[in-house]
Amino acid sequence: MRCFLILLFSPNFLHLTLYDVLMDTISLNDALKLSGMAETGGQAKLLIQSGQVKVNGVVETRRKKQLKEGDVIEVNGEEFTLELEN
């Protein structure tokens, strides 16, 4: 089974989450929830649609944007990187 390892780097903490996947992608909405950047799907939706989320340095407003290993997500100056573990 493959898992996404979501790394959230912040001046105050490092957050690690494993997310079991059958495919090699994860939606932006799910990644925000699993990283702890959003507590709920509704909060993730608001962050994304208000233009507060960047993927690889570009503002992304699509909740269902599929992310892949190596993508860097930024919310309010905090970044996390998606890594896929076997």
Secondary structure, 3 states (H helix, E strand, C coil): CEEEEEEEECCCCEEEEEEEECCCEEEHHHHHHHHCCCCCHHHHHHHHHCCCEEECCEECCCCCCEEECCCEEEECCEEEEEEEEC
